[in-house]
């Protein structure tokens, strides 16, 4: 059975981590496969939304570096930073940069890079049994995979420091209350809810959603003038799409819009 399962259904690319015996601790090969699938989703007009989920009790227990060529043999200065850039950071960036909406359906523990994989997604659904753990400080490590970038933007500086300094497990309901999770559902409803959200997004104006995602993700990294200029350019680009023209026509004709993702 593959370590990463993949199907495309009703315009939704389903990416499923499949190492339940290891709580889906992610290997280098799995990361490469997921990065490639996210790039494929961006390029494929038939894919209009992505869901990332996992089998078993865990969503992703962090990185499993056993067997990675980057950690075998003798290290020299620069090896670790190169491993982080090419591994955890590239992994999280692939989610942030995907041109389709990405939903995390968190079925269990999301720890370390597993938590950051979820937090990088555009929408996060969590089973009631899920929990999120910033394990780095507990292991004497600095957070990687964009944790120090993502968390302050989601929960603010003080709460981010609390999560990163202590490394306590955060239950799904608490994660939802602090803004890390959009919705908490019973475990038996997770797949159904993720499917409903994903198929709703897959019926939307895909290019407009891609441009909206880019604007929102970039909004905290620049000044107002830059954000306003990017917004105007995004609107200019979007108005050339069939979906934008369909949306305006549907409004004028007082009917439901029929978006094609083009």
N, C-alpha and C positions, 0 to 999 in steps of 0.2 A: 504493500500500500504506500503511495507517495507521501512524503512528509508535508507536502502542501497540496491540498485538493483544490481543483478549480473547475467551475462551471459558469456558463453564461445563460441566464434565464430571463426572459422578458426585459431585455435591455440592462440587466444587472449582472455585473461580474462578481461572483462569490469566491472569495479567497479564504481558505480555511486551513489554519495551522493544524497539523495532524501528527503530533507526537504526544499523545495523551499520557503515555507511560513516563514521560519526562516533564509533565505539566506544561508541555509545549515550550520549554526553553528553546530559544531559536538558535539554530546553527548558521554558520556562514553560508552554506548552500541554500538554506531556506530563505535567508535574507536576499540573496541574489535572485532567487526565483520570484519572490514577492516584488522586489524592485522592478524586475522585468515585466511582471503582470500589470503593475501600476502604469508603467510606460506604455504597454500595449493598450490599456484602457484609455489613456489619453489620446492615442492615435486612431482608435477604432470608432467610427461613427455609430456602430451598432451597440456599443457600450455607453450607457448614459448615467450609470451610477455604479459604485463599488461598495461591497460589504466585506469587512474583515472580521472573521470570527475564528473559533477553534473548537476542537472536539475534546470530550472528557471534562474533567473538573477544573482545569486551569485554562485561562486565556493565553497567557505567556508568562512564565516564571523568570524571565530575564534572558540573558545571553548564555548560550552553551558554546564555549570556545574550544572545547576538546576537538582535536583534529584540525583546527584552523591552521593554515600555513603561516599566518601572521603571528602565532604565539608559540610555534614549535621551533626548536633550535635556539641558538644564542641570539640575544637581542643586542642591538646597538642603539645609540642615541637617535631618536626620530622614529623608531619602530612603533612605539605605542601611539604617538599622535597620528601616524599614518594609518594604523589599524582603526583608530576611532574615526578618522575622516572618511575612510573608505568603507567602514562597516556601519557602526551605529548612527553616525550623522547622515550618511548617504541613505540609510534605511528610512529614517524619520523624514528627511527632505523629500524622498520619493512620495510620501503621503501628502505632505504639504504642497508639493508642486503638481500633483496629479490634477489634470484638467477636468476631472469629473468629481462630483460630490462623493466623499468617502465616509461611510458609516462604520463605526466600531460596534460590534455586538459582543459585549464582554460577558462571557459565560462563567467566569471564575476568577481566580487570582491573577492580577496583572502587576508584575513586580519589575522594577528596574526598567530596562529597555521595553519590556512589555507594557508598563504603564505609559511610557512615552509614545509607544505606537498608538495606544488608544487616544491619548491627549492630542496627538497630531491630527486625528481624524476630524472631519467637519462636524459630525454629530456623534454622540456617544450614548448608546443604550447599554444598560447593565442589568444583569439578573440580580435579584435580591441577595443572592449568596456571594456576589462578586465583591472583591476588595482590591484596593490599590496600595502598593507599598513602594516607597522610595528607599530602596535597600542600601544605597551606596555608602552613606556615612556609617552604617552598621558594619560594613566590611572594610572600613578605613579608606574608602574611595571617594573621589570627586564624581558628581553626576555626569553622565555622558548621554549621547543620543538626544541632545537638545533640551535636557530637563531644566537647566537654569535659564533657558530662553522661553520655554513653553509655560512653566508654572507661574511666573510673575504676571504673564499676560492673561492667564485664566483666573487666578485667585488673588493677585496683588503681592507685593513684596513681603509683607510680614507673614502672611499665611504660607507663602512659598518657602520661606526660610524655616518655618516650623516643620513643614513636611520634609524638607531636605535635611535639616539638622537632626531630627529625632528618628526618622524612618519608621514611624508607627504605621501599622496597617489601618487603612481608612475604609470602613464599610461603605457599601454602595449608597445607602441612604444619606450618609454624611457627605460623601463625595458629591452627590447631587445637590445637597444644600449649599455647598461651597462653590458650586459652579463648574466642577470637573466633569459632570455627567448631565446629559439632557433629561433622561427619563430612566426610572428604575421600574422593572416589571418582574412578576413571578418568573422563575426559571423556565417554566413550561410555556410561557408566552413570548420568550425572547426571540425565537426564530420568526414567529408570526408577526411580531411588531416590527422587527428589522425588515422583513419582506414587504410589509405594508408601506413603511417609510421609503424604502428603496424604490419600489415600483411607482410610488407617487412622484419621487424625484425623477425617475426615468421617463415619466410622461411630461416633464416640464421643459422649459426652454434651455436646453443643455449649454449652449454657448453663453447665454446670459448668466447662468449659474456659475460657469467657469470664470467669467470676468468678475462676477460678484465675489467669488471666493478669493481671487487674487487681490481685489481692492481691500477686502476685510483683513486678510492676512498681512498685507503691507501697511495697514493704517497706523499701527503703533510704532513703526520704524522710521517714519518721516514726519515732516511738518505739514501744516494745513495746506500751504500752497502746493506742495508736491501731491498731497492726497487729492486736492480738488482738480489738479491738472490730469492726474491719472483717471479720475472719475469721468471727466469730460471726454478723454480719449477712449475710454471703455465704452461710453455711450455711443460715440461716433462709430466705433468698430461694430458694436452690437446692432446698430440700425441697418447694417448691410446684410444681416442674416434673414433667412426666410421666417424664422420663428418670431422675430421682432415684428416683421411685416404682418404675419398672421395674427399676433397678439393685438396689434392696433386695429386690424380689419375686424377681428372678432368683437372687440369693444364697440366699434362703430355700428356693427351689424347686430349687436346684442345677442351674441351666441357664445357657446363655449369654444375656447381656442383649442386647436388641434396641432400640437407641437410635434415636430419631426426630429428635433435635435440638430438642425442645420441652419 
